[in-house]
Amino acid sequence: MKIVILIFVFLLGVGASIKKSAKDMKQLSARQELSMYKHQPNLLPEVEITAPSV
């Protein structure tokens, strides 16, 4: 019975570890994508006003 409990606890530990590493990888990829845009100029489109002035 003790072996079954140890295996269950081991599987819970491995599952928690995998879940944490997946979350860390997601945060790292988001941070890396933001740092790529840091060196680029303004990425907003340029808008021209074509309405006649009143």
C-alpha positions, 0 to 999 in steps of 0.5 A: 500500500505504501508503494502505491501512495509513493507512486501517486505522490511521485506522479503528482510531483512530476505533474506539478513540475511539468505544469510549472515549467510550461507556465514558465516557458509561456512567460519566457516566450511572451517576454522574448516577443516583447523584447523583439519589439523594443528595438523597433520604431512605432509600429502604428500605421500612419493616418492622413486626414483627408476631410476638408477644413471648415 
